[in-house]
Amino acid sequence: MSSTRPHTAEEKLADAKKQLSLPPIVVICGSTRFMPEMSEADVRETVAGKIVVKPGCDMKSSHELWSDPVAAEALKVRLDDLHRAKIRLADEVLVVGDYIGDSTRAEIGYARSLGKPVRFTHPEVDPDA
């Protein structure tokens, strides 16, 4: 007798999303220099009926939470881990902006290694195009 129950964590997550009738989840990636564009993409994706997750901190802007350089470096590591978790949660990735830096390039590679579809607001910057 074969089992149709999901086995991997990814399969279990997909099954749970289906059982909950969740709309597609899109994660926004890109340089934080594009935070205004990310907010616009958030609006457009939300209006299209998607749940949107995106970077929540712009560490290029001054803030007391990352004013200490040592604390800021530790926070950056935690935020990078958190963003990879958002990528794992998402059904697809939307890369915002006309520039791809090292962090965004790593996020794209990570998403593609997981089999996540990746879209670009500026397709010409796709490193695999």
Secondary structure as GFF3:
##gff-version 3
##sequence-region A 1 129
A	DSSP	alpha_helix	9	19	.	.	.	ID=ss1
A	DSSP	beta_strand	25	29	.	.	.	ID=ss2
A	DSSP	three_ten_helix	32	34	.	.	.	ID=ss3
A	DSSP	alpha_helix	35	47	.	.	.	ID=ss4
A	DSSP	beta_strand	51	53	.	.	.	ID=ss5
A	DSSP	three_ten_helix	64	66	.	.	.	ID=ss6
A	DSSP	alpha_helix	69	89	.	.	.	ID=ss7
A	DSSP	beta_strand	92	95	.	.	.	ID=ss8
A	DSSP	alpha_helix	102	113	.	.	.	ID=ss9
A	DSSP	beta_strand	118	120	.	.	.	ID=ss10
A	DSSP	three_ten_helix	123	125	.	.	.	ID=ss11
###
